[in-house]
Amino acid sequence: MIRHLFLAFSFVFVTSIMTPVTADDAKKKPPTRKPNPAMAKVEDVPGLPRVLLIGDSISIGYTVPVRELLKGKANVHRPLTNCGPTSKGVAEIEKWLGDGKWDVIHFNWGLHDLKYMGPKGKNLADPKADGSHQQVPPAEYEANLRKLVARLKKTDASLIWRSTTPVPEGCKGRVVGDSVKYNAIARKIMDENKIAIDDQYSFAMSRLKQIQRPANVHFSPDGSRELAQQAVTAISKSLPQ
């Protein structure tokens, strides 16, 4: 009896491990995400100036085309992360700057600061719901941005502020017009510190329906390339000759 039970168990075990994976089983496995080329490690070409792009997913979208447009003219780097709100910037700016020398730093914070959070850290909450609040309210945004600008000025790099792009109608967790309010705070700080401004808000606003995704702060691939060209125009003016 024991011998029969052992043989039956062995047959079931061997059969189970030899059963081929079906098409349905394969569908259950999550697809492997390809590495984002914007996060690829950049090997500097000796003799070329070094450019650092700091920003959220909008900047991630234009990182690769900026590199392509400045190929042979500059080494273009970015932190290997979404730089999020100013609070994250204050916490991680030293790591992002590293030990190397930067010739130009093109930077932005805003869309993550102005977005609404709900109770228990809910992301992109309904701005009208009870308990909703902006991740970094305007007064705190100004204080954080002043700290970041003071630190960036110590690098002796040419600094370029990239204004925060528009929030479109129907966008979840954000309010149309808040980019304008946060940009006004940023402009005051940049003017006080004589920092150049790459006004991508105005640039995007003039062609928003053509380059931005519907009801979404993000841009189409073609839109990101247009933002990249705008960024390169600003960066090129500050590159050492």
C-alpha positions in Angstrom: 0.0 0.0 0.0 2.8 2.4 1.0 4.7 1.5 -2.2 1.6 2.3 -4.3 1.0 5.7 -2.7 4.7 6.5 -3.2 4.5 5.7 -6.9 1.3 7.7 -7.3 2.8 10.7 -5.6 6.0 10.4 -7.7 3.9 10.3 -10.9 1.9 13.4 -10.0 5.1 15.3 -9.0 7.0 14.5 -12.2 4.0 15.2 -14.4 3.6 18.6 -12.7 7.2 19.7 -13.3 7.2 18.5 -16.9 3.9 20.2 -17.8 4.8 22.8 -20.5 3.9 26.4 -20.0 0.8 27.3 -22.0 0.0 30.5 -23.9 -2.4 31.4 -21.1 0.3 31.0 -18.5 2.6 33.1 -20.5 0.0 35.9 -20.6 -0.1 36.0 -16.8 3.6 37.0 -16.6 4.1 40.8 -16.5 6.1 42.0 -19.5 9.7 43.0 -18.9 10.0 46.8 -19.1 12.8 48.1 -21.3 15.2 50.4 -19.7 14.4 54.1 -20.3 17.1 55.4 -22.6 17.0 58.7 -20.8 18.5 57.0 -17.8 21.4 55.5 -19.7 24.8 56.2 -18.3 26.6 58.9 -20.3 30.3 58.6 -21.0 31.7 62.1 -21.4 33.5 63.0 -24.6 36.7 64.8 -23.4 36.8 68.5 -24.2 33.1 69.0 -24.5 31.1 71.1 -21.9 28.9 69.2 -19.4 25.2 69.9 -19.2 22.9 68.7 -16.4 19.1 68.5 -16.9 17.1 68.4 -13.7 13.4 67.8 -13.8 10.4 65.5 -13.6 8.9 63.2 -16.3 8.5 66.2 -18.7 12.3 66.5 -18.7 12.7 62.8 -18.9 10.7 63.0 -22.2 13.0 65.5 -23.7 16.3 64.2 -22.4 17.2 61.9 -25.3 16.3 64.4 -28.1 18.4 67.1 -26.3 21.3 64.7 -26.2 20.8 64.0 -29.9 20.6 67.7 -30.8 23.7 68.5 -28.8 25.8 65.5 -29.9 29.3 66.6 -30.6 28.6 69.9 -28.8 28.0 68.9 -25.1 27.8 65.9 -22.8 24.2 65.9 -21.5 23.5 64.2 -18.2 20.5 63.9 -15.9 19.8 62.4 -12.4 18.8 58.8 -12.9 15.4 59.5 -11.4 12.3 61.6 -11.7 13.3 64.7 -9.7 9.7 65.2 -8.5 8.8 68.1 -6.2 11.1 70.7 -4.6 11.1 68.7 -1.4 12.8 65.8 -3.1 15.2 68.3 -4.7 16.2 69.7 -1.3 16.8 66.1 0.0 18.8 64.8 -3.0 20.4 67.8 -4.8 23.9 66.9 -3.5 23.7 63.4 -4.9 22.5 64.8 -8.3 25.2 67.3 -8.6 28.0 64.8 -7.7 31.6 65.8 -7.7 32.0 66.8 -11.3 32.1 70.3 -12.8 28.9 71.5 -14.6 29.0 74.1 -17.3 25.2 74.5 -17.7 22.4 73.4 -15.5 18.8 73.5 -17.0 16.3 72.8 -14.2 12.7 72.8 -13.2 10.4 71.8 -10.3 6.6 72.4 -10.2 4.2 69.8 -11.6 4.8 67.5 -8.6 4.6 70.4 -6.2 1.2 71.6 -7.3 -0.4 68.2 -7.6 -3.0 67.2 -5.0 -2.5 64.4 -2.5 -5.2 62.8 -0.4 -5.4 61.2 3.0 -2.9 58.5 3.7 -0.6 59.7 0.8 -3.1 59.1 -2.0 -1.6 60.3 -5.2 -3.4 62.6 -7.7 -6.4 63.1 -5.4 -9.5 65.1 -6.3 -8.6 68.7 -5.5 -12.1 69.3 -4.2 -12.3 66.3 -1.9 -12.0 66.5 1.9 -8.5 66.2 3.1 -6.9 66.9 -0.3 -3.9 69.2 -0.3 -1.1 70.3 -2.7 2.0 68.2 -2.2 4.1 71.3 -1.7 2.0 74.5 -1.2 3.1 77.8 -2.7 4.9 79.2 0.4 6.8 76.0 0.9 7.6 75.8 -2.8 9.1 79.3 -2.7 11.2 78.4 0.4 12.5 75.2 -1.2 13.2 76.8 -4.5 15.3 79.5 -2.9 17.4 76.8 -1.1 17.9 75.0 -4.4 18.8 78.1 -6.3 21.3 79.1 -3.6 22.9 75.6 -3.9 23.0 75.6 -7.7 24.7 79.0 -7.8 27.6 77.5 -5.8 28.4 75.3 -8.8 29.4 78.3 -10.9 27.5 76.8 -13.8 25.3 78.9 -16.1 21.8 78.3 -14.7 18.6 78.1 -16.8 15.2 77.8 -15.2 12.7 76.0 -17.3 9.2 77.2 -16.5 6.6 74.6 -15.6 4.4 73.4 -18.5 0.6 73.8 -18.5 -2.0 71.7 -16.7 -4.7 71.0 -19.3 -8.4 70.6 -18.8 -9.6 67.3 -17.5 -6.2 66.4 -15.9 -6.5 64.3 -12.8 -5.2 65.6 -9.5 -4.1 69.0 -10.7 -5.9 72.3 -11.3 -5.8 74.3 -14.5 -4.0 77.6 -13.9 -1.8 76.4 -11.0 1.3 76.3 -13.3 0.9 80.0 -13.8 0.8 80.6 -10.0 3.9 78.5 -9.4 5.7 80.0 -12.4 5.1 83.5 -11.0 6.8 82.4 -7.7 9.7 80.9 -9.7 10.1 83.9 -12.0 10.4 86.3 -9.0 13.3 84.1 -7.6 15.0 83.8 -11.0 14.8 87.6 -11.7 16.2 88.3 -8.2 19.2 86.0 -8.9 19.6 87.0 -12.6 19.0 83.5 -13.8 17.9 82.9 -17.5 14.4 81.5 -18.1 13.5 78.9 -20.7 9.8 79.8 -21.0 8.5 76.4 -22.0 5.1 77.3 -20.5 4.5 79.9 -23.1 6.1 77.8 -25.8 3.8 74.8 -25.1 0.7 76.9 -24.5 0.8 78.3 -28.0 0.5 74.7 -29.5 -0.9 72.7 -26.6 -3.5 70.7 -28.6 -0.8 69.6 -31.1 1.9 68.5 -28.7 0.3 67.5 -25.3 -1.6 64.3 -24.6 -5.4 64.9 -24.0 -6.2 65.5 -20.3 -2.6 64.7 -19.4 0.4 66.9 -18.4 2.6 64.7 -20.5 3.6 65.3 -24.1 3.5 63.1 -27.3 6.9 62.0 -28.6 6.8 64.8 -31.2 5.8 67.2 -28.5 8.8 66.2 -26.4 11.1 66.7 -29.4 9.7 70.2 -29.7 10.4 70.9 -26.1 13.9 69.5 -26.6 14.5 72.0 -29.4 13.3 74.8 -27.2 15.6 73.6 -24.4 18.6 73.3 -26.8 18.0 76.9 -28.0 18.3 78.1 -24.4 21.2 75.8 -23.5 23.2 76.7 -26.6 23.3 80.4 -25.6 25.1 79.4 -22.4 27.6 76.9 -23.7 31.2 78.0 -23.4 32.7 78.8 -26.7 
